[in-house]
């Protein structure tokens, strides 16, 4: 038998077969390529990664313990009567008890008494009787040193008995420094009652705010009671010196 020779028809059939294979295989390759790329995890954005890392890492404020300073908080009122004790038992914490003139010390007194934790129980318009009731109802021990700013809002006829009641609650072992009063009316009656109480209670020490304020009328505005920032700084220094001297 002789060898079959391929003619033009055979060549066309072979070429058609090859093109058909290309047409079928090429889409498969494309699908396979994009399928692998879709499955591959996306490349990380370096800026985004850096931002996420910074957010995940603790800030210096979170990792660094701030320096210990005097604590000032309204703790004796309804919230709490507790006071954090210092690490050194020889450093005695302080209770600041009083009215708006006590609140005015809040920004200045801690900086003058860095070693002493401060607890503040003060309210605008507070009278001595209110502080007495709060002290009487407190369920936790109070600090051994008290700075008292009361009397400005009291009736002069009632102040003497209120001082005695508060000092009875303080007891003989606490050190109490108490500002005398500088106000337009009845100040002499108030201050005489406070001075008289100091003769009966040896642990009560009067801070001479009246004399200091009288030397600086420029500290006071229209009401003649609440001082300027300069006056509050002087008042805070007077309290800090009193604690240092007597307590």
C-alpha positions as MATLAB code, in Angstrom:
seq = 'XXXXXXXXXXXXXXXXXXXXXXXXXXXXXXXXXXXXXXXXXXXXXXXXXXXXXXXXXXXXXXXXXXXXXXXXXXXXXXXXXXXXXXXXXXXXXXXXXXXXXXXXXXXXXXXXXXXXXXXXXXXXXXXXXXXXXXXXXXXXXXXXXXXXXXXXXXXXXXXXXXXXXXXXXXXXXXXXXXXXXXXXXXXXXXXXXXXXXXXXXXXXXXXXXXXXXXXXXXXXXXXXXXXXXXXXXXXXXXXXXXXXXXX';
ca = [
       0.000    0.000    0.000;
       1.302    3.464   -0.745;
       1.778    6.322    1.859;
      -1.184    8.692    2.224;
      -0.234   12.255    1.584;
      -2.023   15.062    3.259;
      -3.566   17.582    0.992;
      -4.817   21.102    1.498;
      -7.916   19.801    3.300;
      -5.823   17.959    5.899;
      -3.752   21.060    6.585;
      -6.853   23.141    7.183;
      -8.232   20.529    9.551;
      -4.980   20.540   11.632;
      -4.891   24.292   11.856;
      -8.525   24.420   12.888;
      -7.840   21.920   15.658;
      -4.934   23.937   16.999;
      -6.919   27.201   17.074;
      -9.791   25.468   18.802;
      -7.402   24.253   21.520;
      -6.042   27.779   21.981;
      -9.552   29.205   22.247;
     -10.466   26.713   24.972;
      -7.201   26.765   26.949;
      -6.665   30.546   27.046;
      -9.789   31.332   29.113;
      -8.838   28.584   31.535;
      -5.423   30.156   32.035;
      -6.964   33.594   32.563;
      -9.420   32.239   35.117;
      -6.675   30.365   36.933;
      -4.446   33.480   37.076;
      -7.108   35.805   38.472;
      -8.365   33.156   40.839;
      -4.922   32.804   42.401;
      -4.561   36.586   42.628;
      -7.923   36.938   44.350;
      -6.949   34.281   46.882;
      -3.636   36.028   47.634;
      -3.887   38.354   50.713;
      -3.624   42.055   49.810;
      -0.331   43.811   50.425;
      -0.263   45.873   53.591;
      -0.305   49.628   53.241;
       2.766   50.788   55.161;
       1.085   54.011   56.302;
      -2.007   52.153   57.437;
       0.081   49.540   59.217;
       2.085   52.205   60.996;
      -1.062   53.998   62.138;
      -2.598   50.751   63.380;
       0.607   49.890   65.226;
       0.640   53.267   66.922;
      -2.971   52.856   67.966;
      -2.301   49.361   69.306;
       0.827   50.383   71.197;
       0.306   51.967   74.610;
       0.962   55.685   74.710;
       3.585   57.113   77.074;
       0.748   58.280   79.322;
      -0.432   54.683   79.592;
       2.959   53.211   80.361;
       4.463   55.930   82.538;
       3.242   56.334   86.092;
       2.649   60.053   86.706;
       4.551   61.620   89.600;
       2.696   61.428   92.880;
       1.089   64.699   93.920;
      -1.421   65.834   96.456;
      -4.912   64.543   95.796;
      -7.821   66.947   95.859;
     -11.357   65.564   95.740;
     -14.745   66.180   97.268;
     -14.801   62.994   99.287;
     -16.521   63.675  102.590;
     -19.821   64.606  100.975;
     -22.294   61.961   99.838;
     -19.759   60.288   97.533;
     -17.243   58.951  100.060;
     -15.444   59.704  103.277;
     -12.316   57.715  102.425;
      -8.893   59.262  102.098;
      -5.891   57.622  100.444;
      -3.072   57.308  102.940;
       0.477   58.219  101.909;
       3.132   55.541  101.670;
       5.090   57.214  104.483;
       3.003   56.897  107.670;
       4.692   59.981  109.123;
       3.050   62.152  106.430;
      -0.421   63.055  107.639;
      -3.245   63.613  105.123;
      -5.375   66.742  105.306;
      -9.114   67.422  105.143;
     -10.145   70.801  103.687;
     -13.570   71.617  105.072;
     -15.649   74.599  104.088;
     -17.435   76.918  101.700;
     -16.660   78.698   98.426;
     -13.533   80.202   99.981;
     -12.306   76.643  100.541;
     -13.094   75.743   96.939;
     -10.933   78.669   95.882;
      -7.919   76.935   97.435;
      -8.297   73.868   95.256;
      -6.010   75.111   92.475;
      -3.250   76.370   94.756;
      -3.074   74.395   97.984;
      -1.974   71.026   96.473;
       1.147   72.623   95.024;
       2.119   73.875   98.473;
       1.568   70.548  100.232;
       2.987   67.982   97.814;
       3.685   65.395  100.508;
       0.201   65.496  102.006;
      -2.818   63.915  100.310;
      -5.744   66.345  100.377;
      -9.428   65.569  100.709;
     -11.822   68.434  100.063;
     -15.359   68.707  101.388;
     -16.582   72.120  100.286;
     -19.590   73.749   98.672;
     -20.637   77.248   97.711;
     -22.724   78.806  100.491;
     -22.035   76.047  103.004;
     -22.633   76.786  106.668;
     -20.857   75.297  109.655;
     -23.898   73.270  110.652;
     -23.891   71.465  107.273;
     -20.256   70.472  107.697;
     -20.965   69.346  111.256;
     -23.778   67.081  110.041;
     -21.573   65.612  107.302;
     -18.792   64.893  109.770;
     -21.221   63.327  112.235;
     -22.650   61.000  109.568;
     -19.322   59.994  107.981;
     -18.729   56.245  108.207;
     -14.969   56.264  107.583;
     -12.160   57.782  109.647;
     -11.258   61.347  108.708;
      -7.718   62.700  108.274;
      -5.777   63.814  111.346;
      -5.287   67.377  110.038;
      -8.167   69.716  109.135;
      -8.096   73.052  107.322;
     -11.438   74.748  108.005;
     -12.950   77.630  106.047;
     -16.363   78.135  107.666;
     -18.213   81.043  109.219;
     -18.627   83.404  106.272;
     -22.147   82.097  105.583;
     -23.147   81.595  109.229;
     -25.467   83.637  111.364;
     -23.237   85.316  113.936;
     -25.430   84.172  116.813;
     -25.103   80.503  115.832;
     -21.447   80.306  114.911;
     -19.996   79.817  118.397;
     -21.987   76.663  119.106;
     -21.221   75.312  115.620;
     -17.481   75.683  116.209;
     -17.769   73.794  119.491;
     -19.722   70.966  117.845;
     -17.179   70.574  115.044;
     -14.270   70.590  117.480;
     -16.002   67.962  119.607;
     -16.199   65.782  116.483;
     -12.552   66.473  115.726;
     -11.517   65.300  119.180;
      -8.363   66.288  121.045;
      -5.910   64.379  118.845;
      -6.613   66.147  115.534;
      -4.875   69.320  114.491;
      -7.367   71.924  113.242;
      -6.405   75.217  111.570;
      -9.384   77.518  110.988;
      -9.518   80.748  108.960;
     -11.091   83.689  110.727;
     -13.630   85.673  108.706;
     -13.386   88.751  106.502;
     -16.875   89.938  105.564;
     -18.757   93.228  105.555;
     -21.014   92.566  108.561;
     -20.800   90.857  111.970;
     -17.237   89.722  111.351;
     -16.154   90.778  114.831;
     -18.777   88.542  116.448;
     -17.729   85.588  114.294;
     -14.034   86.057  114.920;
     -14.480   86.593  118.655;
     -16.371   83.301  118.887;
     -13.590   81.539  116.979;
     -10.854   83.013  119.165;
     -12.794   82.064  122.277;
     -13.146   78.473  121.042;
      -9.381   78.313  120.502;
      -8.876   78.956  124.221;
     -11.067   75.954  125.043;
      -9.628   73.613  122.422;
      -5.801   73.586  122.449;
      -5.712   71.774  119.085;
      -7.640   74.611  117.354;
      -5.423   77.234  115.720;
      -6.825   80.417  114.161;
      -5.428   81.531  110.775;
      -5.406   85.366  110.614;
      -7.126   85.814  107.247;
      -8.954   88.952  108.408;
      -5.760   90.867  109.160;
      -4.141   89.816  105.885;
      -7.223   90.653  103.806;
      -7.620   94.042  105.476;
      -4.124   94.963  104.281;
      -5.069   94.209  100.657;
      -8.471   95.647   99.725;
      -7.380   95.471   96.073;
      -7.838   91.679   96.227;
     -11.610   91.985   96.563;
     -14.424   92.772   94.191;
     -17.937   94.022   94.716;
     -18.908   91.584   97.495;
     -15.852   92.218   99.671;
     -15.609   88.486  100.466;
     -14.179   86.506   97.542;
     -10.611   87.468   96.617;
      -8.849   87.553   93.282;
      -6.391   84.892   92.195;
      -3.652   86.747   94.045;
      -5.775   86.694   97.179;
      -6.482   82.965   96.899;
      -2.776   82.262   96.479;
      -2.074   84.254   99.649;
      -4.871   82.391  101.439;
      -3.438   79.027  100.342;
       0.005   80.040  101.587;
      -1.493   81.049  104.920;
      -3.107   77.627  105.261;
       0.061   75.767  104.278;
       2.158   77.740  106.777;
      -0.415   77.089  109.498;
      -0.317   73.342  108.910;
       3.460   73.406  108.851;
       3.661   75.390  112.076;
       0.946   73.779  114.166;
       0.464   70.283  112.757;
];
